[in-house]
Amino acid sequence: MLSNAALKSARPKPRAYKLWDAQGLHLFVAPTGLRAWRVRIRADRREAVISLGTWPDVSLDDAREAAILARGMIVQGSTPKAVSAKLAERLAQSAISFEQLARDWHAHRRDRWTAVHAADVLTSLERHVFPAIGEDLATAITTPQLLRLLGQIARTGAAETARRIAQRLSAIYKFARARSIVDANPAEGLVAELATGAPVRRQPALQDLGEARALLDAADRARVAPAIRLASRFLALTAVRLAAVRGARWDEIEGVDWSTDAPAPAALWRIPAARMKMARAKKADAANDHLVPLSAAAVAVLRQARALGVADLVFHRGGRPIGEGAIGALYDRCGFGGRHVPHGWRATFATALNERYPDDRFAIDRTLGHAQGGPVEAAYNRSQHLPRRRWLFDRWAEILLDTPAPGDRPE
């Protein structure tokens, strides 16, 4: 039988010759330097010679697997032409690089995602995965290879990024298996391998309002893209999740006349259910849209954002959403690394308002988009408490920006 060493030492000669492996498989070496895999098959008194591609594009192992497939198809009555076409398709798939496979998967899934999430997924692969294994054959990548890559990502302090990428790697290979591009999923089980068993740690959040104001002031003065600075302030004033702000669109803003600077006491941000953190079945129902009353301070931020140039997204850079880690990096640069993260504004908001207005706990939870009670209550209690929630957002803006309305400062 042939070995890889024998294949590497095969040199052209004045006349063509064959190097035999087993069961009709051989390498045809031409004087021109061509080294082509072929398999001779006999079935029902017929003989066929099927081409299997060239070496080294087709490895010895792949040639043996292709020969087995060809033999089975001939025995079942397929014509040599049909076998050659099937093998050419299979070999082309097996030669696909991981980057091409991942991009095909991304294109297939993109319409099911929001534009922001689709951009995040592709960016994470381009930044962390393609430089390391993008050019490798998708069929040749191993589980230990992927585990080493994810470990390197996690050791940089990006453990959550590593976990998400592990999920995406597994999804890519499930996509490939369903299309017979690969026979196994080397990324299966990697998420569990990355789990440390450590208790879930609460997101860092400032509880002292003086420090929260200091962070906002430092972020306003930082040398950073204006869209990032404005997105940070809007995030603080609305206490929504970061993904909601990054995906905010102008057509989601209601009750504001952009042609004037007139007050907008009924300003409202309607976040589609599809972009909210909830069960998939609920995402399809517009009745589950999350309504965020906008304070005058939040509307002022939006007016500044429009002055930067209007695109579909409110906070964008060249029409694309601001980076997933842009606001967090801004807070690190301002000296608040490890003390406050973008998601922390929700905790700061909830703590400050619950301390001042404990009787409004229900409205505060609704303001944060938290589910209320059990499934029965959620099904029947659909009150939005919008007037009270608008009042709470107005109070929050005054508290955070230290501009309380007369007589409203807590004793």
N, C-alpha and C positions, 0 to 999 in steps of 0.2 A: 504493500500500500504506500501511497505517496506521503511525504512529510513536507512541512513548510520549508525545511532546509533544502530539500530536493527541488522544490519549486523556485526558490531564490537562485539556485545554481543553474537552472535551465537556460541555456544560451542558444541563439539561432545557429543553425548549421546550413551548409549549402543545399541540403534537401530537407523537406519537412519531416518531422517525426512525432511520435506520440509517447507520452509518459502515462502508463496505466495505473489506475487506482484499484477499483474493485467494482464488480457487477456492471461492467461496461463503461464506467466513468473514466475519462482520460483527458489529459491536457494536450492539445494540438499545438505544436510549436512550428511556426512558419519561418522561412528564410528572412522574411521582412521584419521579424521580431514579434509578430503577433503571437500571443499565447492565449488560446481559446479553450474554454471548457466545453466538452461534448460528451454525450452519453449514448451508447449503442444499446438499443432495446429490441428484443424479439418477442412477439406476441401473436398468436393465431397465424403462424407461418409468415408473419410479416416482420420486416426489420426496418427500424427507423433510427436515424442519427439526429439527435436533438441538440441544438446549441444552447449553452447555459450562461453565456457571457464570457468576459475576458478576465484573466488574472492580471493584476491583484485586485481589480475592482470587485470581483466575486471571490471571496475567500474559499479555502479548501472546505471548511465546514459548511458554508452556504452552498457550494457546488454539490456536496454530498446530499444535502437536504433537498436541493432542487432536483437531483437525479431520482431520488425516491418518489417525489411528487410526480415527475414526468413518467416514471415507470407505472405508477398507479393509474394515471390518466390514460395511457396507451392500453393497458390491460382492460380498462373499462370501455374502450372503444373510441376514444377521442382521436382525432387526426393529428399528425405531427404538427400541422400548421396551427391548430387550436392550442396544442400543448405549448408551442413556442410563444404564442401570444400571451397565454396565461403566465408562463414563467417570466416573460419580459415585464409584465405588470407587477408580479411579485418581487422581482429583483429590483425594480425601480423603487418600490415602496421600501424595501429593506435598505436601500442606499440613501434614504432621506436623513438629513441632518436633524439634530434635536431642535435647533432654532427654527427650521422650516416646519417641523411637526408642531412646535409650540405656537407658531404664528398661524398655522392652519386651524389649530384648536381655538385660538383667540378669535379668529375671524368667524368661526362657526358659532361661538357663544356670544359674540359682541352685541347682537340685537336683543339679547335677554337681559343685558345689564344697562345701568345708567352710564352716560358718557364718562362721568367721573370715575366710576369703578372700573370701567374698561381701560381707561388711561392708567389707573393705578396698577392694574394687573400687568399690563404690558411693560410699564416702567420698571416694576420690580424684577421682571425677567431680564430686561435689557441691562439693568444695573448689576444684578447679583448672579444671574445664571448664564446668560449667553457668553460673557467673556470667559467663563471657565469651561463650559461643555457645549456651547452652541454649535461648534463645528464637528463635534463627535457624531458618529452614526447613532441614531436613536435606538437601534437594535443592539448596540454594543455597550450601552451605558449600564452599569451595575449598581446594585443597592449600596455596597460599601462606598462607591464613588459619590453617590448622592448624599449619603450620610456625612461624609467628610466635608462636602460643600456646605451643607446646612450647619454643621458644627462650626465652620469658619465664620458663617454669618452670625450665628448666635453668640460667638465669643467676642464680637465687636460691640455687644450690648444690645443687639437687635433680636432678642429672643422671639418676640412676637412676629417680627418680619420673617424669621426662619420658619416659624410654625405655618404662617400663611403660604409661604413658598412651597412648603412640603405638601400642603393641601392642593396647590396648583399643579405640582409635579404629578401627583397621583391622578388628578383629573385629566391631565394631558395624556398619560399612559392608558387610562380607561378609554379615552377617545380613540387612541391608536389601536387598542385591542379590539374594539368594536368594529374596526375597519380592517382587521387582519394585517395590520402593519407590524405589530409585535405580538409575540406569543405570551408574554408575561408582563407584569407591572412591577418594575424594580422599585417604585416609590411607595408601594403598598406598605402600610404600617409605620411609615417614617414619622408621622405626627406623634404616635405613641412613644417612639424611641426618643423624641425630643422632650417629652414631658419630664419634669424634674420632681413632681410630687410636692413641690413647695406650695404653701397656702397662697390663695389669691391675695394679692396686695392691692390695697386701695390706691386709686390714682392720686398723686400728690396735688393738693389744692390749698391755696392760701385761705385761712380763716380770719386773719386780721385784715380789716378793710383798709387800714392805712397802707399795708403792704400791697394789697390788691390795686389801690390807686397808684402806688409807686411803680408797679409793674406796667400799668397802662401808660403812665407818663414816660417811662423808659422806652416802651415799645413805640410810642409816638415819635420819640426823638432819634430812634435807631436808624442807621443808614441801611434801609432795606426797601425793596420794591413797594411803592405805595399801595398796591393791591393787597399785599400781605399785611401791611400795617392796618389798613381799613378792615380787612377780614377779621383780624384779631379783635378790634374794638367791637365789631358787629357781633362776633361770637360771644364776647363778654356781656353785651347788652341783651342778647336774646336767649342765652343759656341753652342753646340747642347742641346737638352733637356736631362734631367737626365735619363729618361727611355732609351734613345738611347745608352748612355754610359753603363748603367747597363746590357743592352742586347747585347752589341757589341760582335761579334764573329770573330775569326781569318779568317774565310773564306770570310768575308766582306772586308778585307784589300787587296788592289791591289797595284802592282808596287813596292813591297819591296822584296829584296832577303835576307831572314833571315839567310842564311848560311854565310853571310859576313857582315862587318860593312860599306860597301860601301854606299855613299849617295844615296838617293832615290828621285830624283827631281820630279818624276811622281807619288809619293805615293798618294793613293786615298782610301777613306773609302766610300763604297757603302752601304748605309743603306736601306734595303728593304722597299718598300712602305708599306708593311704589318705592319711594326713597327713604321711608322710615324703617326703623328697626322693629319689625313685627313678623308674625307668621306669614308665610308666603300667600296663604289663602286670603288674608286680610289686605295684602298689598294691592290686590286687584280691585278692591272696592273703594271708590272715591269717598264714600261716607267715612272712611278712616283717615282722610287727610288730616294733617296736624295743623291747627291754626295758631299762629303766633301774633298777637297784637303788638304793634310796633310803637315804641315810645318816640317822642320828638327827637331824642338823641339818636335813636336807631335810624330814623328817616334822614337825619342830617348826614349820617355816615353813607347812606345810599346815594344821596345827592352828590357827595364827594366822589363816590365810585363812578357815577355817570359822567362826571367831568373828565375822567381818565379815558373815556372812549367806550361806547356801548357795544357789547357783543351779546350773544345769547346768555352767557354766564355773567353774574354780577361781579364776582371777584375772579379775574382771569389775567393771564399773561400771554398776550398774543392770541387770544381766543381759546387758550387751553386752561384748564383749572389750575389754581396754584398748587404747589406740591403738597403731598400728604404730610410731610414733616416740616413744612416751611414755618408754620406758626410756632411749633415746638422748638425749632432751632432758633427762632427769634427770641423766645423766652430764655433759652440757654445763654444766648449772647448778652441778654440784659442782666444776667447774674442770678436768674431764678431757676436754673437747672436743678432738678431733683426736688424742687419745692412747689412747682406749679406746672401743670401741663394743660394743653387746650381743653381737654375734657374736664379739668378741674373747675372751670367756671360754673358748671352745673352744681357742684358741691358748695361753692362759695355762695352762689345765688340761694340755694335751698337753705343753707345754714342761716344766712343773714335774714331772710324773710320769715323763716319759722321762728326765729328768736323774737322778732318784732311783732309778728302777726300769727300767733299759734292757732287761732281759731280758723285760719285760712289754709290749714294743712292740705285739705282736699283740693282746693283750687291751685295751690302751689304744685301738687303732684300732677294735676292735669296740665298745668303750664309746662312742666318738664316732659310731658308726653308719656307718663307712666300709666300702665294699666291699672284700672281701679277694680278692687274686689275680685270675686270669682267670675266664671264665664256667664252665669245667669245675670248677675248685676251688669256686666259689660254689655250683654245683649239688650237689656231694657233701659239702662240708665245712660242716655246719650246726651245729657246736658253738657254744654260747653263752658258755662260760667264765664262767657266772654267779657261782660262788663267788669266783673271782679278781677279777672286775669289781666285785663288792660290796666286797671288801677294798680295791680301789683307790679306790672312792668314799669309803669310810670314811677312808682316808688323805688323800684330797683335802680333805675337810671339816676334818680336823685341821690340815693344812698351811695352808689358806686362812684358817681362823679362829684360827690360831696356838694350837691346843690339842692338840698331839701326844700320843699315848698313851705311857705310860712305856716307855722303851727303843726307841721307834720313830723318834726324831729321827735323821736321817742324820748321819753323822760329818762 
